[in-house]
Amino acid sequence: MKPETRQQEIIRVAAKLFKEKGYSAVTMRDLATAMDIKAASLYNHINSKQDILESIIISIAEQFTEGMSSVRESNATCIEKLKEIIALHVEVSSTNIYGMAALNHDWMHLEARLNYYKKLRSDYENDFRNILIEGIKAGEISDIKPDVMMFSILTTLRSLYLWIPKKEDVNLQELSSNLNEILIKGVIK
């Protein structure tokens, strides 16, 4: 495993502060204090707090987009695709606990890349909805409104970052399996 660069460390510490205080409440001075460096030194590694937020949110949104692209292009059944989506959320959430908080709560503070983020999110949700619609048409999934199913499943998956850190030893495969049972059995015919 490669050692963390100073820029990566700044982004990691900032993500934690954003989760604890909220993006708007965190100052560059807060970040410098948490890093035990002078505020001016931060600018040797980053341009602005906005750049940090963009880096956090866009990188996670792009991970979800890449994962969904793989799921969408697979020849798996719709139920298997839903299982892959759940595993994707477990993986990304477990490795980005603080970043997921920023993604869920601070995305509206994006400036230059707000429209890009909204497009990524919209495309992801459209792909998710289409998998559900395909599953309904194939008779794999109950004929319930796809938007309601998507909202129900994504609400749980998007909040994993709150739950995972509270568990000492989270077995990610077991968590994915349990979520599959809970979230999918309710939609299987």
N, C-alpha and C positions, 0 to 999 in steps of 0.2 A: 504494500500500500504506500502510495506516494505521501511524503510529508505535506502538511497543509501549508499553503503559501500565506503570506501576511494578508493579502487581499481576501482569500477564502476565510481566514480567521475573522477578519473584520465583518464579512457578510454573515458568518455564523453567529457571532456575538450580537450583531445588530438584529438578526432575526429573533434571537432570544429576547432582546429588549423590546422589540416591536410586539412580541407576544405578551410580555409582562405588562407593558405600559400603553401599548397602542402606538402606531406609527407617528401620529401627530404630536404625541407627548414626548417622544424621544428627541433629544437634541444631539448635535455632534459632540458637544461637551460630555453628555451622558455616555456616549459611545467611547469617547477617548478615556474617560474615567474607568469604564468597565474593561478597557484594554490596557489600562495603566500606562498610557502614553499621552503626549500633548495633543490637543485638538488639531493643531497645525500639521502634525505628523500624519494624521489620517489622510490628508490630501496628497500625500506622496503615493498613496495606493488606490484612492478612489476620488471621483470628481465631486460627488454630492450624496446626500441622504437619498435623494430621488433615484440615483443610479443604483444604490444598494437595493432599494425596494424593487426596482425593475429587474435587477439580476435575480432576486429571490423568486418573485412571482412568475416572471417569464420562463425561467428555467424549469420550474415545476410544471407550469401549464404546458410547456413543450414536451416534458416527459409523459404527461397524460395524453397529449396528442399523438406522440409516437407509439405509445402503448395501444391506444384505440385504433390507430392505423393497422397495426399488426392483427388486432382482434378482428377488425372489420374485414380484412383481406383473407382471413383464414377460412377454410372449408368446414369449420366446426359447426355443430348444431347451434341454434340460438341459445339453448340452455348452457352449452359449453362456453359460448362467447360471454354470457353473463358471469360465469364462474371465472373466466379470464379477467374480466373487468374488476371483479371483486378482488382477485389476487393482485391486480395492478394497483388498486387503491391501498391495499394492505402494505404492499412493498413501498410505494412512494410515501405514504403517510408515516410508516415506521422509520424511514430514513430521513424524513424532513419534518419532524414534529413542529419545530418553530416556524419553518417556512410555510407549512400548511395553515398556521394561524394567520400569517400575513396574506396568503392567498384568499382565505375565506373572509377576512375582516378588513383588509387594507387595500384591496385591489382598486377601489374607487379613487385612491390617491395617486394612482399612476397618471402621469401627464402625457408625455410624448407617445407612450406605447399603450395607452388605455384602449384605443380602438383595436389594436392588434390583439391584446388580451381578450377583449370581448368577442372577437371573431374566433379565437381559439376555443373559448368556452362555449360559444354558440355551436360551432362545428362539432365539438365533442358531444354536446347534448343532442344534436340532431342525429349523429351516428348512433348514440345510445337508443334514442327513440326509434330509429329505423330497425335496429336489432330486435327491439320489442315488437314492432309491427310485423316484421318477418316471422317472428315466433308465433304471433297470433294467427297469421295466415297459414303457417305450417301446422297449426294445431298443437304446438308444443306448449304454448302459454295461454292461459285463460284470457278471454276477450274482455279485458278491463281496460279502461282508458290508459293508453301508453304514457301520457304525461303524468298521471297519478302514480303509476308504477315507478316511472323514472324518478319522480320527486321523492317518493318513499325510499327507494334504494339509495339514491345519491345523498339524501339527507343523512342517512346513517353512515355512509362511506366517507362523506366530507367531514364528519365529526370524529373520526377515528383518532386524530391527533390529540384529542382531549382525553381519550380513554387509555390509549396504549401506554403513556408514561406512568400511569397509576398502577400498572401491573409490573411486578418484579421480573418474572420470567415469561415473556410472551413468546409462545411458539407461533411463528407467523403462518406456517402451514396449517396448524390446528385452528388458528383464528380464521383463516380463509375458509376452511372447511365448515366451521361453525356458522360463519356468516352465510355461506352458500345454503346451508340447511334452513336458516332462519329467513333469509331474504328471498330465496328462490322457491322453496317449497310452497310458499304462498301464491306463486304465480304458475306453477306447473299444473297442467290439466290432469 
